[in-house]
Amino acid sequence: MNDTQPIWTPSPSSVATTPMAAFMEGCSSKYGLELNNYADLHAWSIDKRDEFWSEVWDFCDVKGERGARALIDVGEMRDARFFPDATLNFAENLLASASSIDAIVFRGEDKVSDRWSWDRLHASVSQLQQAYKARGIGEGDCIAAMMPNMPETVACMLAAASLGAIWASCSPDFGEQGVLDRFSQIGPKLFLACDAYWYGGKKQDLSEKVAAIAARLGAPTVIVHYAGDATDVARKISNARTLEEFVAPFRAEALTFTRLPFSHPLYVLFSSGTTGVPKCIVHSAGGTLLQHLKEHRLHCGLQPGEKLFYYTTCGWMMWNWLVSGLASGATICLYDGSPFAPDARALFDYAEAERFSIFGTSAKYIDALRVSGAKPATHDLASLRLIASTGSPLSPDSFSFVYECIKQDVHLTSIAGGTDIISCFVLGNPLEPVWRGEIQGAGLGLAVDVWDDTGHPVRHGKGELVCTKAFPSMPIMFWDDPNGAKYRAAYFERFDNVWCHGDFAEWTEHGGMIIHGRSDATLNPGGVRLGTAEIYNQIENMEEVVEAVCIGQEWQGDVRVILFVRLMHGAALDDELVARMKARIRTKASPRHVPAKIVAVDDIPRTRSGKIVELAVRDVVHGRPVKNKEALANPEALALFSGLDALSA
């Protein structure tokens, strides 16, 4: 691969017709500016944040009263207030369209499919809105949902938002304690759950788990039918009814929307919880809406009627991001279950059938697709113009795989941000080329930088990803954090009044960015910080390796690098393979990256959104307890790293 040239370049005609180009031209004309490229636009967006965010509001046709002031920011980042005079309703903006055209398309593996028109979505939200009101649910009340990624979940959330209630969700594969660790902190006024779900072709019954959770939460419960018997599940739970019973007394009528302040709470999102009980991060209706509209309309070029897909569960912030696509008049395409059920073609069969414009997924999925030998390029993907990847750094070889085996003429945008900001710090833009292995750059309106340990910008080298100015989608608070101590400790302890995100990052010569992994998981042999992603990029494209996890082991007063690998069936970690791995890392990364030990394991622990949990592995290797195993999709894998003889010498 020739990395002296971009891996993809947009055509002049496609650039000229992007919403971002139209936005840039409009801002130039209105303010007498010469915004000639993305760098110009980004510089203006952070220098004049009040003007920029006001223009985003108008360009994206936000429904609500904007008010006179766009920003009050005179001191602490945490005290900044965007649109302090504004009122809006999140659900009103997502339900601005009304027609018989599809608003939602749904597939649940190969077991079930459904289509909801805008009119059907309006009707369902109306019935739910009335049912919530009858239960006394209103502004500031919490609704907690353990639900699949299905249309009913979207409708339940929108009905909550229409009243100013707060929504929190997780996926039904969470364990009982994992659900309680999250929902018991926020005291929900209503608990929603499904009866069963499909995964990997198998039906997963939830009746006992739902009953146990409902009993401990003590909240009225609504059981949504999916793959089981909702009536039977509801019958076994005190103060429970099915969704059909819950809304039966109410006929669909015109929706009403409670307009509330820009900073009114909308969502509670939860940190992964791998280092303790999950933090409850509260996001605002206005900040979430404006940031998502900016990312969808400007960075992704999303247009009304296009089909937006992201492979996600309701326990990952990308679900919230996906649902916001309704505010752009897009049709959102939902999928629930294994992306490899019944086989590796599943998601691209869906993309071909529904003619996706945007296909979003995780870096781990793209790598797993590559390992599987799938060739999605055999599908008709003529409508697909953008592929988005997040969850972990997308390796250079995965960039190549996308262009060689999925589609040549497509905008591949690696994005990074997270639950903390319910959006992206760095992502793609449709005006400029894509370089192999690089995120294209910082998001508009976000003063992103890379700093060294002394708080100075790093232009050539690695450092901490920071944001130096306030932005609308900062959390408004953490739950049960009255003096803001948890909030400050999470983002502002490293650098005074500067958001430190916890990513180990590096600017590129093209103005893009490479994320080298989480800062708290960086390796430090001999006092030199190394990113784990640099090792994964070299190892995980070897045909013998399925996936890997790398940690630093405390050893003889220093730290040594340990690499654990899960191998393909039939492969053996013999001396020859170890030598090839080390040689590749030494040549492609550096001699410092070469592991002191390479150890084969049968499985590697990961979160439910697919992220490898390096910190949990590191704790097990050092004999320390893992504080919250409920956050893991496969906690049994941790036992594979305990007491290994290979690590004692």
N, C-alpha and C positions, 0 to 999 in steps of 0.2 A: 504494500500500500504506500502510495506516494503522499506523505503528509506535508509536502511543500505546497500542495494545492488543496482548496476546500473539497470536502467530500460531496457537497451539494451547493448550488448557487441558484437563487431565485431568478427567474427571467425578468427583464425590465417591465414587460407587460403585466406580470403577476404582481410585482411590487407596486406599480402605479394604481392598481385596482384594490389594494388592501385598505381596510378601515384605518389602519395605522397611518398610511400615507395621507388619507383624507383628513384625519385628525391633525396631523402635523401641518398640513397646508392651512387648515382652519385657524390653528393657533398662531401660525406665522402671520397670517393676514390680520387677525384681530389685535394682536399685540405689537405689530410692526417688527417682527423678528425675521431672522434668516435661519430657519431650521432646515438644514440641508440633508441631514442624515440622522441615524439613530443616536449617535453620540451627542449631537446638538440637542435633540429632543430630550434625552435623559438628563443632560446638564440643566436645562431649563426646568424640568419637572421637579428637580430637587432644590434648585435655587429659588423657584417661585411655587412652592407647594400649594399655597392658597389658590393661585390662578390655575395651576394644573388640575387639582382635584375638582375645582368648580367646572372646568371644561369637561372632565370625565363625566360628571353628573349630567351636564347638558347633552353631551354627545351620545350618551347611553340612555337618555330620556328617562331618568329616574322619576318615578311617581312619588310625589311628596312635596312638601314646602321646604325649599332650600334655606331660606333665611338670609340675613345680610352678611353674616360672618362665615368664612370658610375654615379659619384656623386660629386658635389661641395657643401660642407656644412661646413662652417667655422664660422657661427655666427647665425643670426636670422633664425628661422625655415622658415619664409616666403620667405627668399632669397635663400634657398637651390635650387639647380638645378640638376635634374636627367638627365642623358644622354645628356649633353649639346651639344655634337657634332653629335647626331643622327638625321637621317631623316627617316620619315615613312609616310604612309597614312593609316588612320583608315579603310577606306572602302576596300582598297586592302587586308588587313588582314581578313576582314569579308567575302570577296568574293574570297578567295583562292581556294575554291572547285568549280568544274564545272562538272555537270553530269545531267542525267535525274532523279536522286534520289531527293526526297523531301528535299527542304531547309526550307520551311514554310508550316505548316498546319494551317488552320483557321476555327474557328466556331464562328458564330455570333448568340448567343442563339441557338434556334432550327429553326432559320429562313433561314440561309444561311451557306454554307460551301465551302471551296476552298482549292486547293493544288497548291503550286508553286514549281517547280523543281529548282535546282540550275541554269540550263540553262535559264529558264523563268525569274528568278530573275536577272541574268546578262543582259538579253535583255531589261527588263524594266528599269534597272538602266542606261543602255547605252542611251536609248531614252531620259530619264529624264536629264541625264548629258548634252546631246546636246541641249535640250530645255533650260536648265538653262544658258548654255553658250550664246545661242542666245539672252537671256534676259540680258546679261551682268553681270551675277552672277559669282563671283569668290572668291578668298581668302579674308576671313574676312567679307564677306557679310552675313547678317542674313536671314534665312528663318524661318518663324513662321507657325506652323501647329496646327489647332484645329481639331483633327482627332480621329476616333476610332482606336482601336488596331487591325489593319488589314494589310494585306501584302503590299498594296499600300503605307502605311505610312512608313514601313521599307524601301521600295525601294526609296521613296522620300528622306529619311534621308541619305541613302547610296550614292545617287547621289550628295547630298550636300557635304558630307564628302569627296567624291572623288576629288572635286575641291578645298577643303580647306575652304568651306563656313561653317557657324555656324548654328546649328540646335536648335530650341526651340519648345517645344510642350506642349499642354494641351489637356484634354479630352473635347468632345463636350457638356458635361453636365455643364460646367462652365457657369455662367451667363455672360451677355455682359460686365458688368463692370469688372468682375474678369478676363476676357480675356484681356481687354484693360489695366488693371492695370499691367499685365505682358508684353504683346507684345509692347505696346506703348513706354515702356522704352528703347527697343532695336532697334527701327526703322527698321523693317524688309523690305527687298527689294522685298520679295514675301510672300503672305499669302495663305496658303492652308487650305481648309475646306471641309467637306462633306455636302451632301444635307440633310441627315436625318440619324437617327440611331434607333436601337431597344433597349429597356430596359424594363424588366418585361413584355414582351409580347406585348408592345405597341410601335407603331412607334412615334418617337419624331421628328417633323418637325423643321428644322433649318433655313429655308429660310429667315425669318425676322431678326433673330439674326445675321446670317452671313452677310446680307446686311448692317445692322447697324454697325457691327464691321469693315467691309471692308471700309465703307465710312469714318470712323474716323481714321483708320490706314493710308488710302490713298495709299496703296500699290497695285500693280497688284495682282489679285486674281485668284486662280485656284480651281474649284469646282470638288471634287472627288465623283463619283457616289457610293452610298451604298444602302440606303433604300428609296430614294426619286427620284426626277426628277432633275438631275444635270443641264440639259440644261435649264430648266425653271428658276432655281435659278440663273445661270450665266447670263441669259438674263436680269435679274432685277438689276444687279450690274454693275456699270461703270468699264470698263477696267478689265472685268472678262471673263474667258473661262473655258470650262470643261477640265478635265485632258486628255480626248481623243483628244480634239482639240489642246491642248498644245503640245502633243508629236507627233501628226499626221504627221508633215513634216519630221520626222526623222526615219530612219531605224536603227534597232539594228546593231551595229558593235562592234569591239573589244574595250573593255574599256581601258581608260587611267587613270592613277592615279598621282596626283601631290604630290610628297613626300615633306614634310615640317618638320620644327623642332619638336622635341618631345613635346615641350610646346605649340605648335600651338593650338589655341582654337578650340574646337569641339562642345561642348554643352553649352547652357545656361539653367540652372535649376533654379527653383524659390522656395524660402522658402514658407511656408504655407500661410503667409500673415495674420495670425490671430491677429497680434499685430501691423499692419500697412501695407503699400504698400509692396508687396513681394520684397525680395532682389533678385537680379539677380546674380546668382553664376556661374562663368565661369570655365569650366573644360577643361583640355587639352586632345588632341588626344592620346598622348603617355601614360600619367598617367592613363587615363581611360582604355585603351587597356591592359596595363600591369597588372593593379590591377584586372580587370575582368578575364583575362586569369589565373592569380594566383588563384583566388577564384573558377573559374569553373574547371580548370584542377587539381589543387592540393587539395583544400578543398572539392570540390564536386565530384572529380574523373571523370569529364565529358570526354567521349570518342567520337571520330568521329562516326557518325551514330546514336548515342543515341538521344532520344527525351526529350527535355527540355521544361517544362511548368512553367509559373508563372502567377497567376491571377493578372492582373494589368491593369491600364489604361495608356494612354500616358501622363498623368499628374503626374505620380509617377516615381521616379528614378528606380524602379524595371523594368520598360519597357526598359530603357537603358541597364540595367543589363541583361535582357532576350535576347535582340537583339544581344548582344556581344557573345552569345552562338554560333553564326555562325562562329566565329573565331576559334572555336575548332572543326569545321566540324560537329556540331550537327544539328539536325532538330529542329527548334524552333516551338512550338505549341502556337498559339495565340487564345485568346477567348475575345470576346467583348459582353458586356451586363451584365445582372444580373446573379450571380452564382447560383441563385435559380429559374431560368427560363428554362424549365417550372416547375421544382420542385427541391428538394434538391439533387437529383441524378445527376444533369446536369454535373458537372465537373468530377465526377467519371465515368459516362458513357463515357465521352470524354477520360479519362485516360485509361479505359479498351479498348476502341475501337482502340486507337492509340498506346497503350502499352508504356506509359510514363516511362522513367527511373527516372526522377526527377519531383516532383510535388511541386510547390511553391505557397504560399498563405499568407494571413494575419492571425494574431492571432485571430482577430475578426471573421473571417470566420470560423475558427475551432471551436470557442466558439458558434457561431450561428448554426453550423452544429450539435453540441452536443445538444443544446437547441431544435433543430428541431426534435430530435429523430432519425435522419438518421443513418443507419448502413452500411457504405461503404464497410465493410468487406465482404459483400455478392457479391461484384464485383470481377472479376478476375484481381488481381493486381500483378501477378507473376513477371512482369518486373520492378515494382516499387521498387527501392532500396533506395531512399532518399526523405524525405519530409522536406521542408524548410518553416519556419514561421518567419515573421517579421511584422513591423508596430507598434507593441506595445509588451510589455512583454507577453510571453506565460506562462500561469498559470500552476502550477503543475498538476491540474486536467485535463487541456487540454493535457498535456503530456500523462496522463493515458488514456484519451479518444482515442488518436491516436493509442496507442498500443492495446487497448481493442476492439476498434470499427472500425479501418481502416486496420491496418496490424501489426502483431506481429514482424516479422523480417524485420525491416526497420530502416534506419538511420534517426532519427529525429533531425534536426539541427535548433535550434532557432538562429537567426542572428540579429545583431543590428549595425547600422551605420547611413546612411541616405543621404539625398540630399547634405549635406555639403561636403561629401567625395565621393559621387556617388558609394559607396561600403560599406564594413562592417569593423568596428573596432574589433568586436568579433563575432565568428561564430563557425561552427563545424569543426571537422577533423575526417577522416575515420579510424584513427589508434587507437582511444581510446573509452572507454565506454561513454554512455549517462546517465547522472543522472537526475532524475525527477526534473523539475523546473529550470534546470541550462543550460546556454549557455556553450559550451564546453571550450572555451578559446579565447585568443587574436589571431588575424590573423597574419600570417607570415609576417615579415618585419615591423610590427607595434609595437612600444614601448608603449603599453597600460598599464595604471596603475590606481589605485584609490588613490586619495589624500584627506587629510582633509583640513579644511579652512586655515590652516597655510602653506599649500604646502608641507606637509610631507606624505609619503606613508602610507596607511592604510591596514594592513594585516588582521585585525579582526574587521570588522565593515563597516559602510557605508560612502561613500564620493563621490567626483566628479570623473567622468570618464575623464581621460586625456591621451594625447599622448605626449611623451617627446622628440621625434625625428621626423624629417621631413620624409615624405613618398610621393610617386609619385602622388597619386590622391588628394593631397591638391588642393583646387581651385587655379588657376593661378591669379585670381583677381575677384572682384565684378565689375559689369558693372557701369559705371559712378562713379568711386571711384578713382580719379587720384592720390590721396596721400595715399590710402590704409586705410583711417580712418574707413570705414565701416567694412572692412575685419578684422582689428585689434580689433574693438569693439565686433565683433561677436565671436571671439575665443581666443583672447590673452590678454584681460583686466584682467581676474581673476588671472592668474599666468603669470609672466614674461617669454616670449619666450617658453611657453608650451601651447599646444592646449587643451583648456577646452571645452568639447563637449556638456555639458549641461544635461548629464544624471546622475542620482543618482544611484550609483552602489556599488557592494560588491563582493569581491573575496570569493570563497568557499574553503572548505578544500580539494577539488579535483582538484584545479587549474582552476576551471570554474568561471563563473560570473553570478550574478543575477542583472538584471536592475530593479530598484524600481520605475521607472517613470522619468519624466523630473525634473531637479533640480528646475526650476522656478515654478513648480507646487507642490513641496513637502510641506507637512504640518508642522507647527511649533508650536504646542500647548505647552505652558510652556517652550518655547525655545528649545525643542527637535525636531530634524528633523525626519519626518516619510515619507515613500514612499507610494504614493497612490496605487501602484500595490499590496501592502501587504493587503490592504483592499479589493480590487477587487478580489483577489485570493480566499478570503473567502466567499464573497457575491455572485459572479456570477455563482457559481456552485450550489446554492440553486435553487430548481426546480421552485420556484415562481418568480425568478428574471431573466429578459431578459438581462439587462445591467445596469450599474451604473456609476455615476460620483461623485467624491469626491473633496471637496474644503476646504480651511481654511477660515472661516469668522472672520473678525476683530470684537472682542467682549469684551467690558469692559476692555480695555487695554491689552488684550491678543488675542489669536487666538483659536477658537473652531472648531472642525471637523464637517462638514455637509456632509451627504451622501444622494444623490438623487438616487432613483431607479425607473427603468421602469419595471413593473410587467407583468407577463403572463396574458393573457386574463382570466378573472374570479377570479384572485387573489386579495386580499384586504390587505392593510397595516394596520392590526389591532394590538392591543397591544401584542397579542401572537406572531405574526410574527416579530414585532420590538424586542421583548425580545429575540427571537431565533437568530436574526441577531446579536444583541449586544453580546450575550453569545458566539456565534461562533467566532466573532472578538476578544473578550477578551481572549478566550482560545487558538485560533489558531495563533493570531498575538501578541497582548499584551493589557493590560488595557488602555495604552495611545492611542491606535488606535481606541478605541470605540467612535463612533460619538456622539456628543452632541444632534444632531437631525438627524432623518431619515425621508425623505420627498418623497412621490410618485409623479412622473411626467409622462406625457403621451409620451414624446419623449426626446431625449438627443442629443444636437448638436454635429456634427462630421465633419471633413474635408472630402474632396472627396475621399481620400484614406482610410477612415474609422476610423481615429484617433479621439478619444474623445477630445474635446477642453476644458480642465479644466480652462484655463486662461480666456476664453470668458465667461464661466459660473460665474467665480469669479468676473469678472468685472460687469456683470449684477446684481448679488446679492448685490454688493456694490454701485450700482447706477452710475457706470462709463460707458462711451460709449465703444462699441466694435468697434475697429478701421476699421476692414475690414470684413464685413459680407459676401462679395462676395467669400471669401475663404471657406465658409461652404457649405456642401451639402444640409443642411436643416436649413437655418438661422431662419426660423419661429419658431423653437424650443426654441430660446433664450427667447422669450416672456413668456414662461412658468415659468421662474425663476425670473421674475420681480415682486416686491411688494408682496412677499409671507408672509402671516400673521404668518406662522409657524416659520419664521426667525426673528420675531420682539420681541421674548420673550425667 
